[in-house]
Amino acid sequence: MVPYAALAGAGSVSVAGNVGNVASGVMSNYCRPRRRARRFAFTEAATGTEAVQAIRSATEPPDCLVLDVRLPDMDALELLAALADSTGIPICAVVVLIGNASSELGRAAVRAGAQDYVGDEWLSPLVLARAVENAIERWAMARGLQERNAALHLSEQHYRALATSSADIAYRMSADWSKMLPLDG
């Protein structure tokens, strides 16, 4: 089997690695018209390096990257590290195909930022399609949580700045409300 990677913009699933027949099944599963089915576009790249370059240079990253755990020039963990932003979250959802490797390798990929992994023993186009859909949702939730945490942190910084700069007009009260105490930091 020739390793390949499929990459595309919004409404897309990217597939990287030695996953030929299953990827073809997923592509046909996503591309044929069905009620309530999401449709995605696919593009190919030959190596993990090409996949990273294509994803990083795209105006819209793919909705999801599906990759084999072992690419010709790097493994899935290296690719995940290359796609991680400053928060450690990859710039798109990722599903790793672990083949016959142990589930520990799949769990390591999830710890490294992938949203899911699928092994050969339970791999089918429908299982992979479901893993992709779930990964897209999980990634969106993780990204939303990260954005809300950043907004909360910024709000807390603003509140602290306001409280410390207005110490002459803002006080805290003792537990029995008998004394006004200055704000400390």
C-alpha positions, 0 to 999 in steps of 0.5 A: 500500500502506498502511504498517502495523506488527504488534506483540505479546507473547511468541511474536510477530512484529512487522511495521512498514512498507510490507510488506503482501503479504509480511507477509500471507504471513509471517503465514499461514505462521506462523499455519497449523498445521504440524509443527515450526512456531513460531506467533506473534501479530500486532498492528498500528501505523501508524507507527514512533513507535507501534511504539516506544511499543507495544513499550516499553510491552508487558509482554513485547516481541515475539520479533521486529520486522520493519520496512521500512527507511522508515517514514512518520515515521522510518527503520529506523536511527532506530527501532533507536536508539529500541529500543536499551537501555543496551548498544546491543542492541535490546530484541527481535530485528529484521529490516529489509526494505530493498526495492530499496535497496543492501545497504549500507543493510541492513549499516548496519541490522545495525551499528545492531542489527538481526539481519538484512535482506532485499532485494526481489530475494530476498524471499518468505514462506519467506525472511522466515520463515527470517530471523525465526527466525534473527534470534530465535536471533541476538538470544538469543545476543547477549543471552546473551553480553552477560549473561555478559560483564556477569557476568564483569566483576562477578566480576572486580570482586569478585576485584579487591576481595578481592585488594586488601583482603586484601593483608596475607594475599595475596602473589604470588611472584617468578618463581623463588619466592624472594621474596614480593611484595605485590599491586599493584592 
